[in-house]
């Protein structure tokens, strides 16, 4: 009886969500009293489609053909944006999805940074290819309908801030938020002349087609010191620019930060990316990956309310983890590293509601900036040098740096050399790691890496941390797929003289050539003797174990979604470099349960991506996932766990059975590099699909005077008596 009651409550929740979502982008919500007992425990591959990277070309590996997408469950169309400024439309009405001719080109020189379907409109935020410092625009298109399919048609356009990164409609679809990263960029020639606009957020009113800019100046303040005191990471503080410009013996002739210094404000170093709305639309949250912080925006006043630093993940024995892998030995070797921490670096953020309480789930990616010869994260061997029999020294590239305590305290430096000496482990030289108060002699404070290699959950009301996955991603990923442990596959692994190579820049061609060339004879060659077809070339994923152990490990750059599926609140997170999908049950946000890990491209174990792509066995590389549209399924359908999840410049979606093209709860993934769009169904522990019970039938509305009950039928007459038995024969 209790289970039937809970299911009835859940059915009511679903009908309310269906009604509220007709024109909304609702935050997933669940009452634990109505949660089902079982959780999905695995996923099963259903279908995959390779998408074209522009209207005149076929699909190809390494062309960014599926950078981001959004799915319309009512009309069964998926909208896929490429980095070359084309939006293709994929038809999911048949068992095998197909590419239609209904797509649209955004215009020469434009690229789609993100897109979302909300109500009757498809919103696309665009920027200029290669020019992150220029303002962007929000475009609105009428969506494609099943009854009268026609090519996407633009309806209106509104300008937004410089370097737009992500967009997310409000729960009622009346406002579209756009994060403007304002990422700095070098101009000039050999010498980098930095241009770096302030980061901001645009709030676009759909009805008036007007935009309000949320300045970050209020939370940033007028100097770096306040942000640094609060624990906000500044990748390149003003005094760091002074150091590189005026005092760095190695870099002073390669950069010219004069203009950037003249226009500098702390807000130029704040870069909002992924977005999440509060359920009532009153607050907007933005993840600042490069700053390891979360921004809270008051929507009514269009003001930045607060900037909350997320702190550091301690990888020592007392840090609450099982350690991490920082050794390139082709094995899973997790261990504690004393005096070493990493920035939490939220690259994705998702809002969800449990029992009326709003939570934020983040994924950590790890990122740094590069301005010409100046990088805000350096290989350890280019930062510190071990001197046999003597005290460690700073590399000649950073000979001006000093140790703490007036140059006398080398204890942390000695520990760092013991941990990473001679390796390419990447360490930050931003404000958390180096004190630039005296730009002539900056002080190296501690060893800090980028990215916590985890997913985390925060209480939205005060942004207090309630749970972090710690070492789980590396542990479970390596246990299930040791051949993919901290490996990587990206567009550099394209085949020589293939489509991606022919379209690449001079620098891109050089990178691809390096992955295709054996060493020796080439000293910088990084190829394998067998790329998967018996020929030398780019290494398969299975031959790149530990490639990212010195970087961000299993970093989840953009792939994260949270939604209701099978009567539970479920999260799916995807690693960016080695294509592992992790499932969690977050119905109890303080004690999530790990559900599964699945590899999205098994063929990559033994085949390089170009070879597997030719054979059409390549899975999702550079995996992204996209949100279901806010438009609901038909009124007779049951809507369960609508997820419209923002994931940096990409998105992930968990589809309920009425949203899913297959009729069962599912997850859709897109591979940016593989140009693939894939559907996987969620399975229960007994192997069955996640099909939810239908809601109870609707009841008639009450009247003012209830009608009298019908009269009982007259009693049936008694049956006639049985005839006497015949006499017995003589």
C-alpha positions as CSV (number, residue, x, y, z in Angstrom):
1,X,0.0,0.0,0.0
2,X,2.9,2.4,0.9
3,X,4.5,1.7,-2.5
4,X,1.3,2.3,-4.4
5,X,0.8,5.6,-2.4
6,X,4.3,6.7,-3.2
7,X,3.8,5.9,-6.9
8,X,0.6,7.9,-6.9
9,X,2.4,10.9,-5.4
10,X,5.1,10.6,-8.0
11,X,2.5,10.4,-10.7
12,X,1.0,13.7,-9.4
13,X,4.5,15.2,-9.4
14,X,4.9,14.1,-13.0
15,X,1.6,15.6,-14.1
16,X,2.4,18.9,-12.4
17,X,5.8,18.9,-14.1
18,X,4.2,18.2,-17.5
19,X,1.7,21.1,-17.0
20,X,4.4,23.5,-15.7
21,X,6.9,22.5,-18.4
22,X,4.6,23.3,-21.4
23,X,6.5,26.6,-21.7
24,X,9.2,26.1,-19.2
25,X,12.8,24.9,-18.6
26,X,12.0,23.4,-15.2
27,X,14.7,22.4,-12.7
28,X,14.4,18.7,-12.0
29,X,12.7,18.1,-8.6
30,X,11.8,15.1,-6.5
31,X,10.1,14.3,-3.2
32,X,12.0,11.5,-1.5
33,X,8.7,10.1,-0.1
34,X,7.8,9.4,-3.7
35,X,11.2,8.0,-4.8
36,X,11.3,4.5,-6.1
37,X,13.3,1.9,-4.3
38,X,15.5,0.8,-7.2
39,X,18.0,2.9,-9.3
40,X,19.3,2.4,-12.8
41,X,22.5,0.3,-12.7
42,X,23.8,0.4,-16.2
43,X,23.3,1.8,-19.7
44,X,22.8,0.0,-23.0
45,X,23.8,1.3,-26.5
46,X,20.8,1.9,-28.8
47,X,21.9,4.0,-31.8
48,X,24.5,6.4,-33.2
49,X,24.5,9.0,-36.0
50,X,27.5,10.8,-37.4
51,X,26.7,14.4,-38.3
52,X,28.1,16.6,-41.1
53,X,30.4,19.4,-40.1
54,X,28.9,21.8,-42.7
55,X,26.1,21.6,-45.3
56,X,28.5,20.8,-48.1
57,X,30.6,18.1,-46.4
58,X,30.1,14.6,-45.0
59,X,31.0,13.6,-41.5
60,X,34.7,13.4,-40.5
61,X,36.7,12.9,-37.4
62,X,38.2,15.9,-35.7
63,X,36.0,18.6,-37.3
64,X,33.9,19.5,-34.2
65,X,30.8,18.3,-36.0
66,X,28.8,17.8,-32.7
67,X,30.0,20.5,-30.4
68,X,26.7,21.0,-28.8
69,X,23.1,19.9,-29.3
70,X,19.5,20.1,-28.0
71,X,16.7,17.6,-28.4
72,X,13.0,18.2,-29.0
73,X,11.0,15.2,-27.6
74,X,7.7,16.4,-28.9
75,X,8.7,16.4,-32.6
76,X,11.7,14.0,-32.2
77,X,14.3,16.3,-33.8
78,X,17.8,16.9,-32.5
79,X,19.6,20.2,-33.3
80,X,23.4,19.8,-33.5
81,X,25.8,22.7,-33.8
82,X,29.3,22.5,-35.3
83,X,32.2,24.6,-34.6
84,X,32.1,25.7,-38.3
85,X,28.8,27.6,-37.8
86,X,26.3,25.1,-39.1
87,X,23.3,23.7,-37.3
88,X,22.1,20.3,-38.5
89,X,18.7,18.8,-37.8
90,X,18.6,15.1,-37.0
91,X,15.3,13.1,-37.3
92,X,14.7,10.6,-34.5
93,X,11.1,9.6,-35.5
94,X,12.4,6.3,-37.0
95,X,14.4,3.6,-35.2
96,X,17.5,4.7,-37.1
97,X,18.1,8.5,-36.8
98,X,18.8,10.4,-40.1
99,X,20.3,13.7,-41.0
100,X,17.7,16.0,-42.6
101,X,18.1,18.9,-45.1
102,X,16.5,21.3,-42.6
103,X,19.7,22.7,-41.2
104,X,21.0,26.3,-41.4
105,X,24.4,28.1,-41.7
106,X,24.9,30.8,-39.2
107,X,27.0,33.0,-41.5
108,X,30.6,33.3,-42.5
109,X,33.0,33.6,-39.6
110,X,30.4,32.7,-36.9
111,X,30.4,29.7,-34.6
112,X,27.7,28.5,-32.2
113,X,29.0,28.6,-28.6
114,X,25.8,27.0,-27.3
115,X,22.2,26.3,-28.1
116,X,19.0,25.4,-26.2
117,X,15.4,24.7,-27.3
118,X,12.8,26.3,-25.0
119,X,9.1,26.6,-25.8
120,X,8.7,27.3,-29.5
121,X,12.1,28.7,-30.1
122,X,15.6,27.4,-30.6
123,X,18.1,29.8,-29.0
124,X,21.7,30.0,-30.3
125,X,24.5,32.1,-28.9
126,X,27.1,32.9,-31.5
127,X,30.6,34.4,-31.6
128,X,33.2,35.2,-34.1
129,X,35.6,32.3,-34.9
130,X,39.0,33.0,-33.4
131,X,38.0,36.3,-31.8
132,X,36.9,35.7,-28.2
133,X,37.2,39.4,-27.2
134,X,34.5,40.6,-29.6
135,X,30.8,40.9,-28.6
136,X,28.5,38.0,-29.5
137,X,24.8,37.7,-30.2
138,X,21.8,35.6,-29.2
139,X,19.8,34.3,-32.1
140,X,16.2,33.0,-31.9
141,X,14.9,30.4,-34.5
142,X,11.5,28.9,-34.9
143,X,11.7,25.2,-34.2
144,X,11.0,22.5,-36.7
145,X,7.6,20.9,-36.4
146,X,6.6,17.4,-37.4
147,X,3.3,18.5,-39.1
148,X,5.0,21.0,-41.4
149,X,8.8,20.5,-41.4
150,X,10.7,23.4,-42.8
151,X,14.3,24.7,-42.5
152,X,15.3,26.6,-39.4
153,X,14.3,30.3,-39.8
154,X,15.8,33.1,-37.7
155,X,13.2,35.2,-35.9
156,X,15.3,37.8,-34.0
157,X,18.8,38.7,-32.8
158,X,20.0,40.5,-29.6
159,X,23.6,41.5,-28.9
160,X,25.4,40.1,-25.8
161,X,28.8,40.6,-24.2
162,X,32.4,39.7,-25.4
163,X,33.3,36.1,-25.8
164,X,29.9,34.5,-25.1
165,X,30.3,30.9,-23.8
166,X,27.0,29.4,-22.6
167,X,23.3,30.1,-22.6
168,X,20.4,28.8,-20.5
169,X,16.7,29.8,-20.6
170,X,15.0,30.6,-17.3
171,X,12.5,28.1,-15.9
172,X,9.6,30.0,-17.5
173,X,11.5,30.6,-20.8
174,X,10.9,34.3,-20.4
175,X,14.6,35.2,-19.9
176,X,17.7,33.7,-21.6
177,X,20.9,34.0,-19.7
178,X,24.2,34.2,-21.5
179,X,27.6,33.9,-19.8
180,X,30.2,36.2,-21.5
181,X,33.6,34.7,-20.7
182,X,35.5,37.7,-22.0
183,X,38.6,35.5,-22.5
184,X,41.8,37.4,-23.2
185,X,43.6,37.1,-26.5
186,X,46.9,38.1,-27.9
187,X,47.2,40.4,-30.9
188,X,50.2,41.7,-32.7
189,X,52.8,39.4,-34.1
190,X,55.7,37.6,-32.4
191,X,55.2,39.7,-29.3
192,X,51.9,39.1,-27.5
193,X,49.9,42.3,-26.9
194,X,47.1,41.2,-24.6
195,X,43.5,42.4,-25.0
196,X,41.3,41.2,-22.1
197,X,37.7,42.4,-21.6
198,X,35.8,42.0,-18.4
199,X,33.7,38.9,-17.9
200,X,29.9,39.4,-17.6
201,X,26.4,37.9,-17.8
202,X,23.7,39.0,-20.2
203,X,20.0,38.6,-19.3
204,X,17.9,38.7,-22.4
205,X,14.2,39.5,-22.1
206,X,12.4,37.3,-24.7
207,X,9.3,39.5,-24.9
208,X,11.0,42.8,-25.4
209,X,14.1,41.4,-27.1
210,X,16.3,43.5,-24.9
211,X,19.4,42.7,-22.9
212,X,20.7,43.7,-19.4
213,X,24.4,43.3,-18.6
214,X,25.3,42.0,-15.2
215,X,28.7,43.5,-14.3
216,X,31.1,41.6,-12.1
217,X,32.7,44.8,-10.9
218,X,30.8,44.8,-7.7
219,X,32.0,41.4,-6.5
220,X,35.4,41.8,-8.1
221,X,36.3,45.1,-6.4
222,X,38.9,47.6,-7.5
223,X,42.0,45.6,-6.6
224,X,43.2,42.0,-6.6
225,X,44.0,41.9,-2.9
226,X,40.3,41.6,-1.8
227,X,39.6,38.6,-4.1
228,X,42.8,36.9,-3.1
229,X,42.1,37.4,0.5
230,X,38.7,35.7,0.0
231,X,40.4,32.7,-1.8
232,X,39.3,33.5,-5.4
233,X,42.0,32.3,-7.8
234,X,43.3,34.9,-10.2
235,X,45.2,33.2,-13.0
236,X,47.2,36.3,-14.0
237,X,47.0,39.1,-11.4
238,X,48.0,42.7,-12.3
239,X,51.3,42.3,-10.6
240,X,52.0,39.1,-12.4
241,X,51.7,41.1,-15.7
242,X,54.2,43.6,-14.2
243,X,56.6,40.7,-13.4
244,X,56.4,39.2,-16.9
245,X,56.6,42.7,-18.6
246,X,59.4,44.3,-16.6
247,X,61.3,41.7,-14.5
248,X,61.2,38.3,-16.2
249,X,64.5,37.7,-17.9
250,X,62.9,34.9,-20.0
251,X,59.5,36.4,-21.0
252,X,59.9,40.2,-21.0
253,X,60.8,40.3,-24.7
254,X,58.0,38.0,-25.8
255,X,54.9,39.7,-24.2
256,X,53.7,43.3,-24.0
257,X,50.9,43.6,-21.4
258,X,51.0,47.4,-21.3
259,X,47.6,47.9,-22.8
260,X,46.1,45.2,-20.6
261,X,47.7,46.7,-17.5
262,X,46.3,50.1,-18.3
263,X,42.7,48.8,-18.7
264,X,43.1,46.2,-16.0
265,X,40.3,45.5,-13.4
266,X,39.9,42.4,-11.3
267,X,36.8,41.6,-13.4
268,X,39.0,41.1,-16.5
269,X,40.3,38.0,-14.7
270,X,36.8,36.6,-13.9
271,X,35.4,34.3,-16.6
272,X,31.8,33.0,-16.1
273,X,31.0,29.8,-18.1
274,X,28.4,27.2,-17.2
275,X,25.0,28.4,-15.9
276,X,22.2,27.1,-13.6
277,X,18.9,28.6,-12.6
278,X,17.2,28.5,-9.2
279,X,13.8,26.7,-9.5
280,X,11.8,29.9,-9.0
281,X,14.0,31.9,-11.5
282,X,15.0,34.4,-8.8
283,X,18.7,33.5,-8.8
284,X,21.2,32.5,-11.5
285,X,24.4,30.6,-10.8
286,X,27.5,30.8,-13.0
287,X,30.6,28.5,-12.7
288,X,33.9,30.3,-13.0
289,X,36.2,27.4,-13.8
290,X,39.4,29.5,-14.1
291,X,38.7,31.2,-10.8
292,X,37.5,28.1,-8.9
293,X,34.4,30.0,-7.8
294,X,30.6,30.2,-8.2
295,X,28.9,33.5,-9.0
296,X,25.4,34.2,-7.7
297,X,23.2,36.7,-9.7
298,X,20.1,38.4,-8.4
299,X,17.9,38.3,-11.5
300,X,15.3,40.9,-10.5
301,X,18.0,43.6,-10.1
302,X,20.4,42.1,-12.7
303,X,23.3,42.4,-10.2
304,X,26.1,40.1,-9.2
305,X,25.3,39.3,-5.6
306,X,28.3,37.3,-4.4
307,X,31.3,35.4,-5.6
308,X,32.0,32.2,-3.6
309,X,35.4,30.6,-3.7
310,X,35.3,26.8,-3.7
311,X,38.7,26.3,-2.1
312,X,41.3,23.6,-2.7
313,X,41.2,19.8,-2.7
314,X,44.0,18.5,-0.4
315,X,45.6,15.3,-1.8
316,X,47.6,14.6,1.4
317,X,46.8,11.8,3.8
318,X,44.4,14.0,5.8
319,X,42.6,15.3,2.7
320,X,39.7,12.8,2.8
321,X,40.6,11.0,-0.4
322,X,42.3,7.8,-1.5
323,X,44.9,9.8,-3.4
324,X,45.4,10.4,-7.2
325,X,47.6,9.1,-10.0
326,X,50.5,11.5,-10.9
327,X,52.9,8.9,-12.2
328,X,53.2,7.9,-15.9
329,X,53.9,4.2,-15.5
330,X,51.0,2.8,-17.6
331,X,49.3,1.6,-14.4
332,X,46.7,2.8,-11.9
333,X,48.8,4.0,-9.0
334,X,46.7,6.2,-6.7
335,X,48.5,7.6,-3.7
336,X,48.5,10.5,-1.4
337,X,50.7,13.4,-2.3
338,X,51.8,15.6,0.7
339,X,51.8,19.4,0.4
340,X,49.8,19.2,-2.9
341,X,46.4,20.6,-3.6
342,X,44.3,21.3,-6.7
343,X,41.8,24.0,-7.6
344,X,38.2,22.7,-7.7
345,X,37.7,24.5,-11.1
346,X,34.0,24.0,-11.7
347,X,33.6,23.5,-15.5
348,X,29.9,22.4,-15.3
349,X,27.1,23.2,-13.0
350,X,23.6,21.7,-12.5
351,X,20.7,22.7,-10.3
352,X,18.2,20.1,-8.8
353,X,15.7,20.1,-6.0
354,X,15.1,17.5,-3.3
355,X,12.3,17.9,-0.9
356,X,12.1,21.6,-1.6
357,X,15.9,22.2,-1.1
358,X,17.9,23.3,-4.0
359,X,21.4,21.8,-4.7
360,X,24.1,22.5,-7.2
361,X,26.2,19.8,-8.7
362,X,29.5,20.7,-10.3
363,X,32.1,18.8,-12.3
364,X,35.8,19.7,-12.2
365,X,37.8,20.1,-15.3
366,X,40.9,22.0,-14.8
367,X,41.9,24.8,-17.1
368,X,44.6,27.4,-17.5
369,X,45.3,30.4,-19.7
370,X,47.9,30.9,-22.4
371,X,49.0,34.3,-23.6
372,X,51.7,33.9,-26.1
373,X,54.8,32.6,-24.2
374,X,53.1,33.1,-20.8
375,X,51.1,30.2,-19.5
376,X,49.4,30.2,-16.2
377,X,50.2,26.6,-15.6
378,X,53.7,25.2,-16.1
379,X,55.4,21.8,-16.4
380,X,57.2,21.2,-13.1
381,X,60.5,20.5,-14.7
382,X,60.3,24.0,-16.3
383,X,59.5,25.6,-12.9
384,X,61.8,23.9,-10.3
385,X,65.0,21.9,-10.7
386,X,66.4,19.3,-8.3
387,X,70.1,19.8,-7.6
388,X,71.8,16.6,-6.6
389,X,73.4,17.0,-3.2
390,X,72.2,20.6,-3.0
391,X,69.1,22.7,-2.5
392,X,66.4,22.8,-5.3
393,X,66.5,25.8,-7.5
394,X,64.0,27.6,-9.7
395,X,64.4,27.0,-13.4
396,X,66.2,29.7,-15.4
397,X,62.8,30.6,-16.9
398,X,61.7,31.7,-13.4
399,X,65.0,32.6,-11.8
400,X,63.4,35.7,-10.2
401,X,61.1,33.6,-8.0
402,X,62.0,33.2,-4.3
403,X,61.1,30.8,-1.5
404,X,58.9,31.8,1.4
405,X,60.3,33.3,4.5
406,X,62.4,35.8,2.7
407,X,63.9,33.1,0.5
408,X,64.9,30.9,3.5
409,X,62.1,28.4,3.8
410,X,62.6,25.6,1.2
411,X,60.6,23.0,3.0
412,X,57.6,23.1,0.7
413,X,59.8,23.4,-2.4
414,X,61.8,20.4,-1.3
415,X,58.6,18.4,-0.8
416,X,57.4,19.4,-4.2
417,X,60.6,18.3,-5.9
418,X,60.3,15.0,-4.1
419,X,56.8,14.6,-5.4
420,X,57.2,15.8,-9.0
421,X,60.9,16.4,-9.7
422,X,61.9,16.0,-13.3
423,X,58.3,15.4,-14.5
424,X,55.8,17.3,-16.6
425,X,53.2,17.6,-13.8
426,X,51.5,20.9,-14.5
427,X,51.4,23.4,-11.7
428,X,49.7,26.8,-11.4
429,X,51.6,30.0,-11.2
430,X,48.5,32.0,-10.5
431,X,47.6,33.9,-7.3
432,X,46.9,30.7,-5.2
433,X,50.4,29.4,-5.9
434,X,52.6,32.5,-6.2
435,X,52.5,35.8,-4.3
436,X,53.2,38.7,-6.7
437,X,53.0,41.5,-4.1
438,X,56.6,42.3,-5.0
439,X,56.7,41.7,-8.8
440,X,60.4,42.0,-8.8
441,X,60.8,38.9,-6.6
442,X,57.5,36.9,-6.6
443,X,57.3,34.3,-3.8
444,X,56.4,30.7,-4.6
445,X,53.9,29.6,-1.9
446,X,52.8,26.1,-2.6
447,X,52.3,23.4,-5.3
448,X,48.8,23.8,-6.8
449,X,47.3,21.9,-9.7
450,X,44.2,22.5,-11.8
451,X,41.0,20.4,-11.3
452,X,40.0,18.2,-8.4
453,X,39.2,15.2,-10.7
454,X,35.8,14.9,-9.1
455,X,32.2,15.9,-9.0
456,X,30.8,17.9,-6.0
457,X,27.4,18.9,-4.6
458,X,26.7,22.2,-2.8
459,X,23.7,23.5,-1.0
460,X,22.5,26.4,-3.1
461,X,21.4,28.6,-0.2
462,X,24.9,29.1,1.2
463,X,27.1,27.1,-1.3
464,X,28.3,24.9,1.5
465,X,29.9,21.6,0.2
466,X,27.8,18.6,1.2
467,X,29.6,15.9,-0.9
468,X,32.6,15.3,-3.1
469,X,33.4,12.2,-5.1
470,X,37.1,12.4,-4.1
471,X,39.2,9.6,-5.8
472,X,36.1,7.7,-7.0
473,X,36.4,8.6,-10.7
474,X,40.0,7.4,-11.0
475,X,39.3,4.3,-8.9
476,X,36.2,3.1,-10.6
477,X,37.2,4.1,-14.0
478,X,40.5,2.2,-13.8
479,X,38.8,-0.8,-12.2
480,X,36.4,-1.2,-15.1
481,X,38.5,0.1,-18.0
482,X,42.2,0.0,-17.1
483,X,43.1,0.4,-20.8
484,X,41.6,3.9,-20.8
485,X,43.0,5.1,-17.4
486,X,43.8,8.8,-17.7
487,X,44.2,8.4,-21.5
488,X,43.3,10.8,-24.2
489,X,41.9,11.1,-27.7
490,X,41.4,14.6,-29.3
491,X,41.5,16.2,-32.7
492,X,45.3,15.9,-32.8
493,X,44.8,12.2,-33.2
494,X,43.3,12.7,-36.7
495,X,45.0,10.9,-39.6
496,X,47.7,12.6,-41.6
497,X,46.3,14.2,-44.8
498,X,42.8,13.5,-43.8
499,X,39.9,15.9,-43.7
500,X,40.8,17.4,-40.3
501,X,44.4,17.8,-41.4
502,X,43.4,19.6,-44.6
503,X,41.3,22.1,-42.7
504,X,43.7,22.7,-39.9
505,X,45.9,25.8,-39.3
506,X,49.6,25.6,-39.6
507,X,49.9,24.9,-35.9
508,X,47.1,22.3,-36.1
509,X,48.9,20.5,-38.9
510,X,52.1,20.4,-36.9
511,X,50.2,18.9,-33.9
512,X,48.6,16.2,-36.1
513,X,51.9,15.5,-37.8
514,X,53.5,14.9,-34.4
515,X,50.8,12.3,-33.5
516,X,51.4,10.6,-36.8
517,X,55.2,10.4,-36.7
518,X,57.3,7.8,-35.0
519,X,60.2,8.8,-32.7
520,X,62.9,8.1,-33.8
521,X,63.6,9.2,-36.5
522,X,61.6,12.3,-35.5
523,X,62.7,13.5,-32.1
524,X,59.3,15.0,-31.5
525,X,57.3,12.2,-32.9
526,X,54.5,10.7,-30.7
527,X,53.0,8.0,-32.9
528,X,52.5,4.3,-32.4
529,X,53.7,1.4,-34.6
530,X,50.1,0.2,-35.0
531,X,47.3,2.7,-35.2
532,X,44.7,-0.1,-35.4
533,X,45.1,-1.3,-39.0
534,X,48.7,-2.5,-38.9
535,X,50.2,0.9,-40.0
536,X,52.1,3.4,-37.9
537,X,50.1,6.5,-36.9
538,X,48.1,8.1,-34.1
539,X,47.9,5.9,-31.0
540,X,44.7,4.2,-30.0
541,X,43.3,5.2,-26.6
542,X,44.5,1.9,-25.1
543,X,48.1,3.1,-25.8
544,X,47.8,6.4,-24.0
545,X,47.3,5.2,-20.4
546,X,48.5,7.9,-17.9
547,X,48.8,10.5,-20.7
548,X,46.7,12.9,-18.6
549,X,47.9,11.9,-15.1
550,X,50.3,14.9,-15.1
551,X,47.4,17.1,-16.2
552,X,43.8,16.8,-15.0
553,X,43.4,13.0,-14.9
554,X,39.8,12.1,-15.4
555,X,38.7,15.7,-15.9
556,X,35.0,16.4,-16.6
557,X,35.3,19.5,-18.7
558,X,31.7,19.9,-19.8
559,X,29.7,16.7,-19.6
560,X,27.3,16.7,-16.6
561,X,23.5,16.3,-16.2
562,X,21.1,15.7,-13.4
563,X,17.5,14.6,-13.8
564,X,14.8,12.3,-12.6
565,X,14.8,8.8,-14.1
566,X,13.2,5.6,-12.9
567,X,11.8,7.5,-9.9
568,X,15.3,8.6,-8.6
569,X,17.4,11.7,-9.0
570,X,20.2,10.6,-11.3
571,X,23.4,12.3,-12.4
572,X,25.6,11.4,-15.4
573,X,29.1,12.8,-15.8
574,X,31.4,12.2,-18.8
575,X,35.2,12.6,-18.8
576,X,36.5,14.8,-21.6
577,X,39.6,13.0,-22.8
578,X,38.9,9.2,-22.3
579,X,35.1,9.0,-22.8
580,X,34.0,7.4,-19.5
581,X,30.4,8.0,-18.5
582,X,29.8,7.8,-14.7
583,X,26.3,7.4,-13.2
584,X,25.2,8.5,-9.7
585,X,22.0,8.3,-7.7
586,X,21.8,11.7,-5.9
587,X,18.4,11.3,-4.4
588,X,20.2,11.8,-1.1
589,X,22.6,14.7,-2.0
590,X,24.7,14.2,1.1
591,X,25.3,10.5,0.3
592,X,25.1,9.8,-3.4
593,X,25.4,6.2,-4.6
594,X,27.7,5.3,-7.4
595,X,25.7,3.4,-10.1
596,X,27.9,2.6,-13.1
597,X,30.8,3.5,-15.4
598,X,30.5,2.9,-19.1
599,X,33.0,3.5,-21.9
600,X,31.4,5.3,-24.9
601,X,33.9,4.1,-27.5
602,X,35.1,0.5,-26.9
603,X,36.6,0.4,-30.4
604,X,39.1,3.0,-29.2
605,X,41.0,0.5,-27.1
606,X,42.8,-0.9,-30.2
607,X,42.0,1.6,-33.0
608,X,43.0,5.2,-33.4
609,X,40.0,7.5,-33.9
610,X,40.6,8.0,-37.6
611,X,40.7,4.3,-38.3
612,X,37.7,3.5,-36.1
613,X,35.8,6.3,-37.8
614,X,36.4,4.9,-41.3
615,X,35.0,1.6,-40.0
616,X,32.0,3.4,-38.4
617,X,32.9,1.8,-35.1
618,X,34.1,4.9,-33.3
619,X,32.0,6.0,-30.3
620,X,31.7,9.4,-28.7
621,X,35.1,11.1,-28.5
622,X,35.3,14.4,-26.8
623,X,31.9,13.4,-25.4
624,X,29.2,16.0,-24.9
625,X,25.6,15.4,-24.1
626,X,22.6,17.6,-24.7
627,X,19.4,18.8,-22.9
628,X,16.0,17.7,-23.8
629,X,13.8,20.7,-24.9
630,X,11.5,22.2,-22.4
631,X,8.6,21.6,-24.8
632,X,6.7,18.6,-23.3
633,X,5.5,15.4,-24.9
634,X,1.9,15.2,-25.9
635,X,-0.6,15.8,-23.0
636,X,-1.4,12.1,-22.8
637,X,2.2,11.2,-22.1
638,X,3.8,11.0,-18.7
639,X,6.7,13.5,-18.2
640,X,9.3,12.3,-15.7
641,X,12.5,14.0,-14.8
642,X,12.9,16.7,-17.4
643,X,16.6,17.7,-17.5
644,X,17.8,20.8,-19.2
645,X,21.3,20.8,-18.0
646,X,24.0,23.3,-18.7
647,X,27.4,21.9,-19.2
648,X,29.8,24.7,-20.0
649,X,29.6,25.2,-23.8
650,X,28.0,21.8,-24.1
651,X,25.1,19.9,-22.4
652,X,23.9,16.5,-21.1
653,X,20.4,15.2,-21.0
654,X,18.6,12.4,-19.2
655,X,15.4,11.6,-21.1
656,X,12.4,10.0,-19.5
657,X,10.6,7.2,-21.4
658,X,8.2,9.7,-23.1
659,X,11.0,12.0,-24.2
660,X,13.3,9.3,-25.4
661,X,13.1,8.3,-29.0
662,X,13.3,4.6,-27.9
663,X,10.4,4.9,-25.5
664,X,12.6,4.1,-22.4
665,X,14.5,6.4,-20.1
666,X,17.8,7.2,-21.8
667,X,20.8,9.5,-22.0
668,X,22.0,11.2,-25.2
669,X,25.7,11.9,-25.8
670,X,27.5,13.8,-28.5
671,X,31.1,13.5,-29.4
672,X,32.6,16.8,-30.5
673,X,35.6,15.2,-32.2
674,X,33.9,12.1,-33.4
675,X,30.9,14.1,-34.7
676,X,28.6,11.5,-33.3
677,X,25.2,11.7,-31.6
678,X,24.4,8.5,-29.6
679,X,21.5,7.2,-27.6
680,X,21.9,4.9,-24.6
681,X,19.0,3.4,-22.5
682,X,19.2,3.3,-18.7
683,X,18.7,-0.2,-17.3
684,X,17.5,-1.4,-13.9
685,X,19.4,-4.0,-11.9
686,X,17.4,-6.9,-13.4
687,X,18.4,-5.7,-16.9
688,X,15.0,-4.3,-17.8
689,X,14.5,-0.9,-19.3
690,X,13.4,2.0,-17.1
691,X,9.7,2.1,-18.0
692,X,7.6,3.9,-15.5
693,X,3.9,3.1,-14.7
694,X,1.2,5.2,-16.3
695,X,-0.4,7.9,-14.1
696,X,-3.8,7.1,-12.6
697,X,-6.8,8.0,-14.8
698,X,-8.1,11.5,-14.4
699,X,-11.1,12.1,-12.1
700,X,-14.2,14.1,-13.0
701,X,-14.2,17.6,-11.6
702,X,-16.4,18.1,-8.5
703,X,-19.8,19.8,-8.8
704,X,-21.3,22.2,-6.3
705,X,-23.9,19.5,-5.3
706,X,-22.6,16.0,-5.6
707,X,-25.1,13.8,-7.6
708,X,-26.9,11.2,-5.6
709,X,-25.5,7.7,-5.8
710,X,-27.2,5.5,-8.3
711,X,-30.0,3.3,-7.0
712,X,-28.9,-0.3,-6.3
713,X,-30.2,-2.8,-8.9
714,X,-33.2,-5.0,-7.8
715,X,-32.4,-8.2,-6.2
716,X,-32.3,-11.2,-8.5
717,X,-35.2,-13.7,-8.0
718,X,-34.2,-16.9,-6.3
719,X,-33.4,-19.8,-8.7
720,X,-36.2,-22.4,-9.2
721,X,-36.0,-25.5,-7.2
722,X,-34.3,-28.4,-8.8
723,X,-36.6,-31.1,-10.2
724,X,-36.8,-34.4,-8.3
725,X,-34.5,-37.1,-9.6
726,X,-36.1,-39.6,-11.9
727,X,-37.1,-42.9,-10.3
728,X,-34.6,-45.7,-10.3
729,X,-35.1,-48.3,-13.0
730,X,-36.3,-51.6,-11.8
